[in-house]
């Protein structure tokens, strides 16, 4: 008969890795440091492997510890979601909802949505991490990731919630400074603010309603890795930029920005929610995903 293992020890081990010390892990778990140390030691004895390297300054994982931690987080997240799904089927979502989103979409859309989510479900807490790097959902203990653009191949579960258009925009002054731009070929020498967060920020494909396509290589003396910062620079007259509709729509309506070459379309992108592979979804994740889907539906019809 196979030997059974105490799965509670996975939580003690994971807490040490995530907090960086036995003391911090004990504070998180509400137990003594001695209990945490004992549980981790027994786990190492069961596995016959050294998982952690301890010194006076910090605790770090061995190679075996890093691999085991990845499996532990998967197991613990599955367990948490399973309990959450079964115990909260008919009640309000509760607990900490952890997510990541791109800087521009997170600022323009998600930040407002999490505020509405918190207002509707006050027993939930939210951690929103903004950045254009693709965070590892398992390593970062994230419940979901919001991805914008063209989704890379992934073993994770991705659901498309909506889409967005891209606009070529410039400062919204009335001087007629963009009147000479009548065709995408006129853009080759126009000042352009490049988005360094993109893999290829200077090459763009334009298409008109007649089906004509034009490939343009922009020239740029200014590159910025944040779309909101690019928008601010464009409003100050730094040049043209290509930005998503969810970021610039209000500025176009107010006149702070103007759309250049409106008869020409740029490639459209998608809005996706990416979830760890899991049989169960906690109510907090399902509810927020539904809110995001509805927000995208409303935005797309606006």
C-alpha positions in Angstrom: 0.0 0.0 0.0 1.4 3.4 -1.0 2.4 5.7 1.8 0.1 8.6 2.3 1.5 12.2 2.7 0.3 15.1 4.8 -0.8 17.6 2.2 -1.1 20.3 4.8 2.7 20.5 4.7 2.5 21.9 1.1 0.9 25.0 2.5 3.6 25.5 5.0 6.3 25.1 2.4 4.6 27.4 -0.1 4.2 30.1 2.5 7.9 30.0 3.3 8.8 30.4 -0.4 6.3 33.2 -1.0 7.2 35.2 2.1 10.9 34.6 2.0 11.3 33.5 5.6 10.0 31.1 8.3 9.0 34.0 10.5 6.9 35.7 7.8 5.3 32.4 6.9 4.4 31.8 10.5 2.7 35.3 10.7 0.8 34.6 7.5 -0.4 31.2 8.7 -1.1 32.2 12.3 1.2 29.6 13.9 4.7 29.7 15.5 7.9 29.7 13.6 8.8 26.3 15.2 5.7 24.7 13.7 6.5 26.0 10.2 10.1 24.8 10.5 9.0 21.4 11.8 6.5 20.9 9.0 8.9 21.8 6.3 11.6 19.6 7.8 9.2 16.6 7.9 8.2 17.3 4.3 11.9 17.2 3.2 12.3 14.0 5.1 9.3 12.4 3.4 10.6 13.5 0.0 14.2 12.7 0.8 15.2 16.0 -0.8 16.4 19.4 0.3 13.9 22.0 -0.7 15.2 25.1 1.0 18.6 26.6 1.7 18.6 28.4 5.0 21.0 31.1 6.1 20.9 34.0 8.6 19.7 36.5 6.0 17.1 34.7 3.8 15.6 31.4 2.7 16.0 30.4 -0.9 14.8 27.3 -2.9 17.0 24.6 -4.3 16.4 23.4 -7.9 14.2 20.6 -6.4 12.4 23.2 -4.2 11.6 25.4 -7.2 10.1 22.5 -9.2 8.2 21.2 -6.2 6.9 24.7 -5.4 5.4 25.0 -8.9 3.5 21.8 -8.4 2.5 22.8 -4.9 0.9 26.1 -6.1 -1.1 24.2 -8.7 -2.4 21.7 -6.1 -3.2 24.4 -3.5 -4.9 26.7 -6.1 -7.0 23.7 -7.3 -8.0 22.9 -3.7 -8.9 26.5 -2.9 -11.0 26.8 -6.1 -12.7 23.5 -5.5 -13.7 24.4 -1.9 -14.7 27.9 -3.1 -16.8 26.6 -5.9 -18.6 24.1 -3.8 -19.1 26.2 -0.7 -20.1 29.5 -2.4 -22.4 28.4 -5.1 -25.3 30.3 -3.6 -23.6 33.1 -1.8 -21.6 36.3 -2.7 -18.0 35.9 -3.9 -15.5 36.3 -1.1 -11.7 36.3 -0.7 -8.7 37.8 -2.5 -8.9 38.1 -6.3 -5.5 38.5 -7.8 -5.1 39.5 -11.4 -2.7 41.1 -13.9 -3.5 43.4 -16.9 -1.6 45.5 -19.4 -0.8 49.0 -18.3 -3.0 50.8 -20.8 -6.0 48.5 -20.7 -5.7 48.2 -16.9 -5.7 51.9 -16.5 -8.4 52.7 -18.9 -10.8 49.8 -18.2 -9.9 47.4 -15.4 -9.2 49.9 -12.7 -12.7 51.2 -13.0 -14.2 47.7 -13.2 -12.4 46.4 -10.0 -13.8 49.5 -8.2 -17.3 48.5 -9.3 -16.6 44.9 -8.3 -15.5 45.9 -4.8 -18.5 48.1 -4.4 -20.8 45.2 -5.3 -18.9 42.5 -3.4 -17.4 44.2 -0.3 -16.2 40.9 1.1 -13.8 40.5 -1.7 -10.3 42.1 -1.9 -8.5 42.7 -5.1 -4.8 42.8 -6.1 -4.4 44.3 -9.6 -0.9 44.1 -11.1 -0.3 46.3 -14.1 2.4 45.7 -16.6 3.1 44.7 -20.2 5.1 41.6 -19.3 3.2 38.3 -19.4 3.2 37.1 -15.8 3.2 33.4 -15.0 -0.3 32.7 -13.5 1.0 29.7 -11.5 4.3 31.1 -10.2 2.6 34.5 -9.4 -0.4 32.9 -7.7 -2.7 34.9 -10.0 -6.4 34.0 -10.4 -6.5 35.4 -13.9 -4.7 37.5 -16.5 -6.1 39.9 -19.0 -4.2 39.9 -22.3 -4.7 42.4 -25.1 -3.6 42.1 -28.7 -2.8 38.8 -30.4 -2.6 35.9 -28.0 0.4 33.7 -28.0 0.1 30.0 -27.9 -0.5 28.9 -24.3 -1.4 25.8 -22.3 -3.6 28.0 -20.2 -7.3 28.5 -20.8 -8.0 31.7 -22.9 -11.4 33.2 -23.5 -12.0 36.1 -25.9 -14.1 38.8 -24.3 -14.1 41.4 -27.0 -11.9 43.3 -29.5 -10.5 46.7 -30.1 -9.5 48.9 -33.0 -6.3 50.8 -33.4 -6.2 54.5 -34.4 -3.5 56.7 -35.9 -3.7 59.8 -33.8 -2.1 63.2 -33.4 -2.5 66.3 -31.2 -6.0 67.8 -31.5 -5.1 71.3 -32.5 -6.8 73.2 -35.2 -3.7 74.3 -37.2 -4.2 71.7 -39.9 -0.7 70.3 -39.3 -1.9 66.9 -40.5 -3.7 68.0 -43.7 -0.8 67.0 -45.9 -1.2 63.4 -44.8 -3.7 62.0 -47.3 -2.3 58.5 -47.8 -0.3 56.0 -45.7 2.7 56.6 -47.9 2.8 60.1 -46.6 3.7 58.8 -43.1 7.2 57.6 -43.8 8.7 60.9 -42.8 6.1 62.1 -40.3 7.2 62.3 -36.6 6.1 59.1 -34.9 6.1 58.0 -31.2 6.9 54.3 -31.1 5.6 51.9 -28.5 8.6 49.9 -27.3 6.3 47.4 -25.6 5.4 46.0 -29.0 7.6 43.5 -30.8 7.6 45.5 -34.0 6.6 49.1 -33.3 7.5 50.7 -36.6 6.0 48.5 -39.2 2.2 48.9 -39.8 -0.3 47.6 -42.4 -3.1 50.0 -43.5 -6.2 48.9 -45.4 -9.0 50.9 -46.9 -12.6 50.0 -47.6 -11.7 49.2 -51.2 -9.4 46.5 -50.0 -6.1 48.3 -50.9 -3.3 47.6 -48.4 -0.3 49.7 -47.8 2.7 48.7 -45.6 4.5 51.6 -43.9 7.7 51.8 -42.0 7.6 54.7 -39.6 10.5 56.8 -38.6 10.8 57.5 -34.9 13.1 59.6 -32.7 11.0 59.0 -29.6 10.2 55.5 -28.2 8.2 54.9 -25.0 7.2 51.6 -23.4 3.8 52.8 -22.0 0.8 53.6 -24.1 -0.7 56.1 -21.6 2.7 57.9 -21.6 2.7 57.8 -25.4 -0.7 59.4 -25.5 0.4 62.2 -23.1 3.4 62.9 -25.4 1.2 63.0 -28.5 -1.1 65.5 -26.9 1.9 67.7 -26.3 2.8 67.6 -30.0 5.5 64.9 -30.0 4.1 63.4 -33.2 1.8 60.7 -34.4 1.1 57.4 -32.7 -1.0 54.3 -33.1 -3.0 53.6 -30.0 -6.0 51.4 -29.0 -9.6 52.7 -29.1 -10.2 52.1 -25.4 -7.4 54.5 -24.5 -8.0 57.3 -27.0 -11.8 57.3 -27.5 -12.6 59.9 -24.9 -9.7 62.1 -26.1 -11.0 62.0 -29.6 -14.4 63.0 -28.5 -13.1 65.9 -26.4 -10.8 67.1 -29.2 -7.6 66.5 -27.2 -6.6 64.1 -30.0 -7.5 63.9 -33.7 -7.7 60.8 -35.8 -5.4 60.8 -38.9 -6.3 58.9 -42.0 -9.7 57.8 -40.7 -10.5 56.1 -44.0 -7.7 53.6 -43.4 -8.0 50.7 -41.0 -5.2 49.1 -38.9 -5.2 45.5 -37.7 -7.8 44.8 -34.9 -6.8 43.1 -31.7 -8.6 41.0 -29.1 -9.3 41.3 -25.4 -8.7 37.9 -23.6 -9.0 36.6 -20.1 -6.5 33.8 -19.4 -7.1 31.4 -16.6 -5.0 28.6 -15.1 -6.1 25.1 -16.3 -8.6 24.1 -13.6 -11.7 22.1 -13.3 -13.3 24.5 -10.9 -13.6 28.3 -10.8 -14.0 30.3 -7.7 -17.1 32.4 -7.6 -15.0 35.6 -7.4 -13.2 34.6 -10.7 -16.4 33.7 -12.5 -18.2 36.9 -11.4 -15.4 39.2 -12.4 -15.0 37.5 -15.7 -18.7 38.0 -16.4 -18.4 41.7 -15.4 -15.5 42.1 -17.8 -17.3 40.4 -20.6 -20.3 42.7 -20.1 -18.1 45.8 -20.0 -16.5 44.8 -23.3 -19.9 44.1 -24.8 -21.0 47.6 -23.7 -17.8 49.3 -24.9 -17.9 47.5 -28.3 -21.5 48.7 -28.9 -20.7 52.3 -27.8 
